Amino acid sequence: MTDLTANFYNKFSICYPLVDILLKPQKKVLFKEVCLLPKGNLLEIGVGNGQHLKYYGEHQVTGIDTSVAMLNAAKKHNTGHVQLFEMDGKQLLFNDEVFDYAVLSHVIAVVDDPNKVLSEVYRVLKPGGKLFILNHFTPNNWLRYVDKMFEPFSKAFYFRSVFKISELTFLKQFTLVKEVSFGLGSYFKLLVVEKP
């Protein structure tokens, strides 16, 4: 993320609980999938205000964000098995192959170089490690017109309203394990992919 994006989310952190309410049904699906897996080291990029950290169960969680305000809010929700760092997903300051799992929840359409983030996640995941991507993806139905209509406004909120899976070219390095579509017109997807 750019400094402008981090500044925006520093200010936006006050309103973020409302966003949490809107995203709760989707995140419930994500946490259910994550908690089916054996206990492991999990990296969440874009941890936000951290209200959801308690839902990661027994996993050891490392959460990063570029917004200091978001990280300060997340500290209040630290369950004791969480480490929080100010860090950019495009330049992860971790060694290679240290995480069992990684989560990008409503982040991939916000970062300015999603494929760079995916390549960094690939680097820090262990072989066999799983990446969970929860996001809206512009479908090939009538909703694509809605996304197009909101495109000028979405830039003010530092995210892409028009966003297609095909833009994530680095995903080809992973193996698709599971895809769950939900929401009106299958607007949201949870992709579970694995590093070979």
Secondary structure as GFF3:
##gff-version 3
##sequence-region A 1 196
A	DSSP	alpha_helix	3	12	.	.	.	ID=ss1
A	DSSP	alpha_helix	16	35	.	.	.	ID=ss2
A	DSSP	beta_strand	41	45	.	.	.	ID=ss3
A	DSSP	three_ten_helix	53	56	.	.	.	ID=ss4
A	DSSP	beta_strand	60	65	.	.	.	ID=ss5
A	DSSP	alpha_helix	68	75	.	.	.	ID=ss6
A	DSSP	beta_strand	82	86	.	.	.	ID=ss7
A	DSSP	beta_strand	99	105	.	.	.	ID=ss8
A	DSSP	alpha_helix	114	124	.	.	.	ID=ss9
A	DSSP	beta_strand	125	136	.	.	.	ID=ss10
A	DSSP	alpha_helix	143	154	.	.	.	ID=ss11
A	DSSP	three_ten_helix	155	157	.	.	.	ID=ss12
A	DSSP	three_ten_helix	165	167	.	.	.	ID=ss13
A	DSSP	three_ten_helix	169	173	.	.	.	ID=ss14
A	DSSP	beta_strand	175	182	.	.	.	ID=ss15
A	DSSP	three_ten_helix	184	186	.	.	.	ID=ss16
A	DSSP	beta_strand	188	194	.	.	.	ID=ss17
###
